[in-house]
Amino acid sequence: MARLLYSLLFYCLTPLILLKLWMRGGKSPEYRRRWGERFGFVPRLSGGQPVWIHAVSFGETMAIIPLVEKLLAEQPEIPVFITSMTPTGSARVLHHFGNRVGHAYCPYDLPCALSRFHRRIKPRCCVIVETELWPNLIHSCAKRDIPVLVTNARLSARSASGYQRFNWLTRPMLQEVTCIAAQNREDGERFIALGLAADRLQVTGSIKFDISAPADVTEEAGKLRAAWGAERPVLIAASTHDDEEAQLLSVYRNLRSRYHTLLLILVPRHPERFPTVYDQSVKSGFHTCRRSVSPLPAADCEVYLGDTMGELMTLYSAADIAFVGGSLIERGGHNPLEPAVLGKPVLMGPYVYNFHQIVATMEQELALQVVAGPEALQQAITELLDHPEQARAMGVRGCNCIAANRGALDQQLALVKQMAGIQ
């Protein structure tokens, strides 16, 4: 009865969801395309039952790439079908994998859309990345005897509280999940408290620690540094959000009074905000260059806007100090391991609940510093700029921390193969 009421409500809200999708398309046209896929009208597959992997957005897609690559290499005869919910996630799948995997937007959590999707795809198992839990999606798999694995799962106290408010829906949903591979024991216990059977939990660690530095970023980063001046100190603020860039530009202005040649690389999280952030930087009085227009900016560039997709690691590599955004405001922060694997000292604001355990591990190893706000961020940057040997040592500790925590990838791949019935 609970899921029936939920489904009826979802059907009633669908026109508003589509209206919101259309409105978002004003800034990002991709939101107005491929709507049929969101209702289960996906291409029919040939070549056998695929492993269905759902990675909601860009971050989850990046996290799952190493696992998919290993699966494709070890089991080339087993097709893989990846679904996303956002254009950025979709673009990343298409850019990285091309036609090596099937791809579509995930259908909305409507029984009719999911039934249509299952008839066309016929997945052998469903692998959900991190915490994208939908009652009808999981139930549609359970009633077809399709195993559901939630891999690299995380559940912050904040998210758990939200699920708890709808426990009448959450508990039966979790009882239909086959297995949850949690990043840590703390997150796993939250799943159990919400209704997951204890014998369906495995704690494997985070596959994000299995990250490696891309081989091709160092050369391109070197070109950037040569263009704007190899001796200039460079600060990157990446994956930033609305209300965060204004704080960062203010911090940068204060830092420039002491470090006259300091360059800021600014990389907004969402592509539709690139023009807005560019205008904001220009109005703040900074000579701002766009990566999409100036691949190799001039030496008088003050703010370099990373307004392209898929180049964040190159931009991290070109910097001396990295601030990871979504953490000065209540967004929960983004992945600090990406700059750390490149040997960069990492700073984050106080809101890091999306990566609580990873941040705690890095803090314990003195590989990351959490600051209380803009003033503390400015002080931390000043300390690192004044003492470059401390910055380098912090970067080395970050690399060592990642190396010490690798290993979750193989454990989670074994679970995927088990769910898919692969020997």
Number of C-alpha atoms within 10 A of each C-alpha: 8 11 16 11 11 16 17 11 11 16 16 11 11 13 11 12 14 14 12 12 18 17 14 15 15 12 14 17 14 18 19 16 12 13 15 13 19 20 21 25 19 22 13 12 15 10 8 14 17 23 25 23 27 25 29 24 20 21 16 20 25 17 21 21 18 18 18 20 13 14 19 16 10 10 14 11 11 16 21 21 19 25 23 25 19 16 20 21 21 22 18 20 26 16 12 14 14 12 10 15 17 21 23 22 25 25 25 21 21 22 19 13 19 24 16 16 22 16 12 16 21 18 24 21 23 25 22 25 24 24 19 14 17 15 19 20 22 24 22 18 21 17 10 12 11 20 23 26 26 26 28 26 25 30 24 20 15 12 14 16 14 12 18 17 10 12 14 13 18 22 19 17 22 23 18 19 22 20 23 31 25 27 24 19 16 15 19 21 17 19 25 18 13 20 17 24 17 14 10 15 20 20 21 21 24 25 25 25 21 20 19 15 17 12 7 10 18 18 12 17 18 14 16 21 20 17 16 20 18 14 10 17 18 23 22 27 26 26 21 25 21 15 11 18 21 15 15 21 19 15 18 20 17 13 17 15 10 10 16 12 19 20 23 23 24 28 29 26 21 16 17 16 15 20 14 12 21 22 11 16 22 13 11 14 10 16 13 23 24 21 18 12 11 11 15 17 22 14 15 14 19 24 25 25 26 26 25 15 15 14 14 18 18 21 24 29 28 26 24 22 26 26 28 24 30 27 27 26 18 12 15 19 25 22 20 27 26 22 29 28 27 23 25 30 30 28 21 25 23 17 22 27 20 21 18 17 20 25 22 16 15 22 16 12 14 17 28 27 21 20 19 14 16 16 13 14 21 17 14 16 22 14 13 17 19 12 11 14 11 14 22 17 15 23 25 18 22 28 22 17 23 21 15 11 16 16 16 22 23 15 15 24 18 15 21 25 15 14 20 23 11 11 7
